[in-house]
Amino acid sequence: WQSVLKQFCGMTRRADRTSSVRRLNRKYPAIHPGTRRNYRASIAVYLDQSGSVSDSDLEMLSGELESLANRVEFTLFNFDTSVDEASERTIKQRSTVSLDRKRCGGTDFQCVQNHANKNVKRFDGYLVLTDGYAPATTGHNKLKRGWVIVPTGELQFAKPGRDFEIKMKGNQ
């Protein structure tokens, strides 16, 4: 499951362009404008806070995200029936994050899709860590989506064509 997660992160990159000026050459003393590109993905990760997702599952995903954080910037959110904006935290290069539970209750994927569609300019894609026991979303999804399913769960609906499904293994 780690290789599929790495593939998802590699396929959701954007090229941020910034203008640059080349060092002046004594022989050709004109200003030579150019561009510099930064290929760093920004991915939102929504963590299901229902009781069926265990703390060990959260820690397993956290360890994998921290190893991928050299090339990708992850922004974590907690959700149950609504997305908790106050729980927003970022995993960048050489950083760790705490995954404390702040919510509990049922699971609704529609609030995650609405939040991601609202922040389409901030993120290149999003991951949903869940057990999969909730109804499917309705409407159009504007970003690339990955479902990270815990070892004890399974997705209860047929995933749309461009979505990734990543099934975690229990003992890795």
C-alpha positions, 0 to 999 in steps of 0.5 A, spaced: 500 500 500 505 504 501 507 504 493 500 505 491 500 511 496 507 514 493 504 513 486 498 517 488 502 523 491 507 523 485 501 523 480 498 529 483 504 535 482 503 542 480 508 546 477 509 553 481 512 558 476 516 564 479 520 569 475 527 569 476 533 573 473 539 570 470 546 573 473 549 579 469 554 577 463 560 581 462 560 580 455 552 580 454 550 585 459 542 585 458 537 582 463 535 575 461 529 574 465 527 566 466 522 562 470 524 557 475 519 551 477 517 548 483 514 541 483 512 540 490 505 537 491 500 539 496 495 534 498 489 534 503 488 528 508 482 527 511 482 523 517 476 519 519 475 520 527 469 515 528 471 509 533 472 504 527 478 507 525 483 505 531 489 509 533 494 504 530 491 505 523 492 513 524 499 512 526 501 507 520 498 512 515 502 518 519 509 514 519 508 513 511 506 521 510 512 523 514 516 519 509 513 522 503 513 529 506 520 530 503 517 531 496 509 533 498 506 538 503 500 534 507 495 538 510 491 534 515 484 535 517 479 531 522 472 529 520 466 525 522 459 528 519 463 535 518 470 537 517 473 540 523 477 547 520 480 548 527 484 541 526 488 543 520 495 542 521 501 541 516 506 536 515 512 538 511 519 536 510 523 533 516 516 534 521 512 530 525 505 531 527 500 529 533 494 525 531 489 526 537 482 525 536 478 531 537 471 528 534 467 522 534 461 520 531 458 518 524 462 518 518 459 522 512 464 523 505 460 529 502 462 534 507 469 532 505 468 532 498 465 539 499 471 542 503 476 539 498 472 542 492 471 549 496 479 549 496 481 547 489 486 552 488 490 550 495 490 543 494 492 538 488 489 532 490 486 529 497 486 523 501 481 520 505 483 515 511 477 511 513 474 504 514 469 505 508 462 504 512 458 510 509 454 512 503 457 514 497 458 522 495 454 525 490 456 531 485 462 532 481 469 532 484 474 537 482 480 534 485 484 527 484 481 523 490 484 517 494 481 512 499 486 510 504 482 504 507 484 501 514 485 493 514 479 492 518 474 496 513 472 496 505 469 501 501 461 500 501 460 503 494 463 502 487 469 508 487 468 512 481 473 511 475 479 516 476 479 515 484 484 511 487 483 505 492 489 504 497 488 498 502 492 498 508 496 492 510 495 490 517 502 488 520 507 493 516 
